[in-house]
């Protein structure tokens, strides 16, 4: 590369960076003026929205009436880092985005999948883990449901929980099999065990856990899911808050805090 072309390239990069800074600095300044982070610090409370029906990430224990799970532990640790108390707010998969837009909570947790549709209305933290959709069925049927084509046949009974990415995946990819939308994501796996449904397509991480909890069930190739997805914390459109959450997660990974929580719930 000639000196002249390198100089032109350097000038172009500098000009582009200058344009970005000229745009982002005022935006960042305006965001800082109305940051939800400042509001949380002033109120002393972090409101965390969660469904309470998706082990190992979030589960509302009926005995204690307390939320528990991997993302619950992480949310409590984030609250500690902020120096505020954590208040958990019950939401649902069908109302997840609506509740965020209605300012019912500041941070959404509980195995939330990153999607472009959700991204149109909100922000996400850096990804917590990589995942994808895969089947779970009674172990005697494991070889029967290896592909979407195997599943999408007349007579097959597929069960899904409403309002989330599981239902969306099923309705986008399955047209011949019978799809039942079952309202309780906690007891939905009992329907498969009882023979009322043949299988469910859900996140691979959930299939791994549920086959441990229910020996009658087997995850189908969880290491090779049908698609690609990531899980993250759901955030309002507030870059200051996002930057704090991302930095906290970065430090939690570096210090081993994140791995300790992961091992507690997924090993």
C-alpha positions in Angstrom: 0.0 0.0 0.0 1.4 3.4 -0.9 1.9 6.2 1.6 -0.8 8.2 -0.2 -3.4 5.4 -0.1 -2.6 4.7 3.5 -3.0 8.4 4.3 -6.4 8.5 2.5 -7.5 5.4 4.4 -6.3 6.9 7.7 -8.2 10.1 6.9 -11.3 8.2 6.0 -11.2 6.3 9.3 -10.6 9.5 11.2 -13.4 11.2 9.4 -15.8 8.3 10.1 -14.8 8.2 13.8 -15.3 12.0 14.0 -18.8 11.7 12.5 -19.7 8.9 14.9 -18.4 10.8 17.9 -20.2 13.9 16.7 -23.4 11.9 16.7 -23.0 9.7 19.8 -21.6 12.2 22.3 -24.8 14.4 22.3 -26.9 11.2 22.3 -24.9 9.8 25.3 -25.2 13.2 27.0 -29.0 13.2 26.6 -29.2 9.6 27.8 -27.2 10.4 30.9 -29.6 13.1 31.7 -32.5 10.7 31.9 -30.8 7.4 32.6 -32.8 4.7 34.3 -29.6 3.8 36.1 -29.7 7.2 37.9 -33.4 6.7 38.7 -32.7 3.2 40.2 -29.9 4.5 42.3 -32.1 7.3 43.6 -35.0 5.0 44.4 -32.7 2.3 45.8 -34.7 -0.4 43.9 -34.0 -2.6 40.8 -37.3 -4.0 39.4 -36.7 -7.3 37.8 -39.3 -8.8 35.5 -39.4 -12.6 35.3 -41.9 -15.3 34.4 -41.1 -17.8 37.1 -41.8 -20.8 34.8 -38.6 -21.6 33.1 -36.1 -23.8 34.9 -33.1 -23.5 35.4 -33.4 -19.8 34.8 -36.4 -18.7 36.8 -38.9 -20.6 38.9 -41.5 -19.3 41.3 -41.3 -21.9 44.2 -44.9 -22.6 45.3 -43.8 -23.5 48.8 -41.8 -20.4 49.5 -43.5 -18.0 47.0 -39.9 -16.9 46.1 -38.2 -16.8 42.7 -35.2 -19.0 42.3 -32.9 -20.0 39.5 -29.7 -19.1 37.6 -31.0 -15.7 36.3 -32.5 -14.9 39.7 -29.1 -15.4 41.4 -27.5 -13.2 38.7 -30.1 -10.5 39.2 -29.6 -10.5 42.9 -25.8 -10.2 42.4 -26.4 -7.3 40.0 -28.5 -5.6 42.6 -25.7 -6.0 45.1 -23.2 -4.5 42.7 -25.6 -1.5 42.2 -26.1 -1.2 46.0 -29.9 -1.4 45.7 -32.6 -3.9 46.7 -34.0 -6.2 44.0 -37.8 -6.4 43.6 -39.0 -9.2 41.4 -42.1 -8.5 39.2 -44.1 -11.4 37.8 -44.6 -11.2 34.0 -45.4 -13.8 31.3 -44.1 -14.7 27.9 -47.1 -13.2 26.1 -46.8 -9.9 28.0 -43.0 -9.7 28.4 -42.5 -6.9 25.9 -45.7 -5.1 26.8 -44.8 -5.0 30.5 -41.3 -3.7 29.7 -42.8 -0.9 27.5 -45.3 -0.1 30.2 -42.4 0.4 32.7 -43.4 -2.4 35.0 -39.8 -3.5 35.4 -36.3 -2.3 34.7 -34.6 -5.5 33.7 -36.1 -8.7 32.2 -34.4 -12.1 33.2 -35.2 -15.7 33.0 -33.8 -17.4 29.9 -34.9 -14.6 27.6 -34.0 -15.4 24.0 -32.5 -12.6 21.8 -34.7 -12.0 18.8 -34.8 -9.3 16.2 -38.5 -8.6 16.9 -37.7 -7.9 20.6 -34.7 -5.9 19.6 -37.0 -3.5 17.7 -38.5 -2.4 21.0 -35.7 -3.0 23.5 -32.1 -3.6 24.1 -30.2 -6.8 25.3 -27.2 -7.2 27.4 -24.2 -9.1 26.0 -25.2 -12.7 25.5 -25.2 -15.0 28.5 -25.1 -18.2 26.5 -25.6 -19.8 23.1 -28.6 -22.0 22.6 -31.1 -23.3 20.0 -34.4 -25.2 19.6 -34.4 -29.0 19.9 -36.9 -31.7 20.7 -37.6 -33.5 24.0 -39.7 -36.6 24.0 -40.2 -39.9 25.8 -37.0 -41.9 25.5 -38.6 -44.6 23.5 -39.4 -42.0 20.8 -36.0 -40.4 20.7 -35.0 -41.9 17.3 -38.4 -41.0 15.9 -38.0 -37.2 16.1 -34.6 -36.4 14.8 -35.5 -33.8 12.2 -38.2 -31.2 11.7 -39.5 -33.4 8.8 -39.8 -36.3 11.2 -41.9 -34.1 13.5 -44.0 -32.4 10.9 -46.2 -35.4 10.1 -49.9 -36.1 10.5 -50.7 -37.8 13.8 -47.7 -36.3 15.7 -48.8 -34.3 18.7 -46.5 -31.3 19.4 -47.0 -29.3 22.6 -45.8 -25.7 23.2 -46.1 -23.0 25.8 -47.7 -19.8 24.7 -46.3 -16.4 23.8 -42.6 -17.1 23.5 -40.0 -18.3 20.9 -41.1 -22.0 21.3 -44.5 -21.3 20.0 -43.1 -19.0 17.3 -40.7 -21.7 16.1 -43.4 -24.4 16.1 -45.9 -22.4 14.1 -43.2 -21.3 11.6 -41.9 -24.8 10.9 -44.7 -27.2 11.6 -47.8 -27.3 9.4 -48.9 -31.0 9.3 -48.5 -32.2 13.0 -51.0 -31.2 15.6 -49.8 -28.3 17.8 -51.3 -27.8 21.2 -50.7 -24.6 23.1 -50.5 -25.5 26.8 -50.6 -22.6 29.3 -48.4 -24.0 32.1 -44.7 -24.2 31.2 -43.9 -25.9 34.6 -46.2 -28.9 34.1 -46.0 -29.1 30.3 -43.5 -31.9 30.5 -45.9 -34.0 32.5 -48.2 -34.0 29.4 -45.5 -35.7 27.4 -44.8 -38.3 30.1 -48.5 -39.0 30.3 -48.7 -39.6 26.5 -51.0 -36.6 25.9 -48.3 -35.1 23.7 -45.5 -36.7 21.8 -42.9 -34.0 22.2 -42.0 -30.4 22.8 -39.5 -28.3 20.9 -37.7 -25.9 23.3 -34.3 -24.5 24.1 -31.6 -27.2 24.3 -30.5 -26.0 27.7 -34.0 -26.7 29.0 -34.1 -30.2 27.5 -30.9 -31.1 29.2 -32.3 -30.0 32.6 -35.7 -31.7 32.1 -34.2 -35.0 31.2 -32.4 -34.9 34.5 -35.6 -34.1 36.4 -37.7 -36.6 34.4 -35.8 -39.8 33.6 -38.7 -40.8 31.2 -37.7 -38.0 28.9 -34.7 -37.6 26.6 -33.3 -34.6 24.9 -32.8 -35.1 21.2 -29.4 -34.0 19.9 -29.1 -30.9 22.3 -25.6 -30.3 21.0 -26.9 -29.9 17.5 -30.1 -27.8 17.8 -32.3 -26.9 14.8 -31.4 -23.2 14.9 -29.2 -20.6 16.6 -30.1 -18.4 19.5 -28.6 -16.6 22.4 -29.9 -15.7 25.9 -29.4 -12.3 27.5 -31.0 -9.8 29.9 -33.8 -7.8 28.4 -33.4 -4.0 28.9 -35.2 -0.8 28.0 -33.7 1.6 25.5 -31.3 3.1 27.9 -27.6 2.9 26.9 -26.3 4.0 30.2 -28.0 1.2 32.0 -27.0 -1.3 29.3 -23.4 -0.3 29.6 -23.4 -0.8 33.3 -25.1 -4.3 33.0 -22.6 -5.3 30.3 -19.6 -4.2 32.3 -20.9 -6.0 35.4 -21.4 -9.2 33.3 -17.9 -8.9 31.8 -16.4 -8.6 35.3 -18.6 -11.5 36.6 -17.2 -13.8 33.9 -13.7 -12.6 34.5 -13.9 -13.2 38.3 -15.6 -16.6 38.0 -18.8 -15.3 39.7 -20.8 -16.1 36.6 -19.3 -19.6 36.3 -20.2 -20.4 39.9 -23.8 -19.6 39.3 -23.9 -21.5 36.1 -22.4 -24.6 37.7 -24.9 -24.4 40.6 -27.9 -24.6 38.3 -26.7 -26.5 35.2 -24.1 -29.0 36.5 
